[in-house]
Amino acid sequence: MTNAIIRSGGSTPVRQECQLIEAAIKKSFSAAHFLKEKDGAPEDLHGHNFVVELVAVCTVKTAEGRPFCETLEKWLEEATRTLHHKNLNNLPSFKDCAPSSEHIAQYIFNEAAKKIGPSHANISHVTVWEADDTGVTYKR
C-alpha cells in the first residue's frame, strides 16, 4: 500500500490509501496483411486472428476497490477497432512502415497512450500475438 494525495475540483488535498497495480487486458481482432520478402517481393496477402495484451500500471483507491480494467478495456477496444477486418497495408497508420506484428504493437501502444494520458496510468507494454506461438512485445 502507498499513500497518495488526491485533489478533486480544487478542494483541499485528501490523503487516501492506494494500491499500485498492474492491470492486463486482452482483445482480439482479425485482419489481413502482407509483408515484403528479403528480396523485396511481396508475400501473398494473408490474415491472422491477432490477440493483443495491454499491460498498464495504475493507482487504485482501495476505498473504491475497483480496478482500472474496465477503462483500459474500453481504450484497447478503441485502439483495435480501426484494424478489425481490414487489410492493414491499406491503412494510413502503416503507409510508412510494414504492418508487421512489431509495428502493430507499437501502433496500439501509442494509440492507447493517447487515450490514457499521463494522469490515469502508465502503459507498461503491449504484446501482439499473430499465432499461438508467435508474438512480439513493444515497450517504450
URVENWO-V680687 format. One record per helix or strand of 2 or more residues. SS is the DSSP state (H for helix, E for strand). FROM is the first residue (numbers start at 1). LEN is the number of residues. If there is no record, write none. Layout:
BEGIN
ss: <SS;SS>
from: <FROM;FROM>
len: <LEN;LEN>
END
This chain:
BEGIN
ss: <E;E;E;H;E;H;H;H;E;E>
from: <2;14;46;69;86;88;92;101;121;134>
len: <5;20;16;13;2;3;3;16;11;5>
END
